């Protein structure tokens, strides 16, 4: 029987949350904690889709359902699947668990389905795909929930090669699909930061401009209720060793939906338009922090994180629980701030003393995760007897 397992990391934001909504740059890094998705075909006579041993309930799994609409259409005679999801990223805490799930599931589904190519010279080059999704092809339709036929889109060249195996999964397609299904699951609103960081790994910079001195990846667009949004994504190479440096993430356990926090900042700026200066200051701090990251000056990275926190506090998106954990981490770390939307959720400290920092955060009431830098993005961990759904027949 065929089996495929794909996994993707969670993420935390080092600089620029909230300001990124207004076009300023933000940087997210992949963390060590991951989500794994395993797919197997169901035995003859079993119910078509199972997840975690239960009947698949589309309402409980909106991300998987959105992917199913795009890559695995039962109307096209796709066979049933059993899906297992495991991992150590806490859900709904701003650490990208839903993006990691979406990215890993889209890659696993792609492997399980195989892919048509016009040329097999360079399997990672979107121009040679005869079907599938890529940033360099027209991509608007990838965000549409209704159109179920488009995953079989052809570029116009004859479809000559059907390829199976782990090479058919691509970071670009998984990031694109991950973003698309996050947008569907979140009612049409999602930045590509989570999906791109979970897919590419390392450190990802998102901005409203193409930035210099970093590797440009691609540009994404999404039509939201209030207009078209465009983001430019880049991969930041950390040229200096991050040996001995750790991120300690402290979870307050307080639930605060991102949309409420984003609305809070929007209301504050609407009430006092001059406060946009605070957003611009976060942008300046983020740019300085990014430069320090590239210079390998981690003392300066830590200082920029703490300055970023002061601005976020001023904007009203911190909370007493976050402040308590940040204060507890401060004596043993280079810098600390909330990560993500704030109001609850998680903080992150940059430290050379992970054990002490973690213990201090735990004593102050937080639950901690420890991560190094430079973590891998999407990986295909098992790929046996592919495809599960042979579209070559
Ligand atoms: O809490 P998270 O990880 O979903 O991050 C939210 C980041 C914001 O900048 C507050 C919102 C956004 O869309 O970028």
Boltz pocket constraint, residues with backbone or C-beta under 6 A from the ligand:
constraints:
  - pocket:
      binder: B
      contacts: [[A, 16], [A, 17], [A, 18], [A, 19], [A, 20], [A, 21], [A, 93], [A, 94], [A, 95], [A, 96], [A, 190], [A, 191], [A, 193], [A, 258], [A, 261], [A, 262], [A, 339], [A, 340], [A, 341], [A, 342], [A, 345]]
      max_distance: 6.0
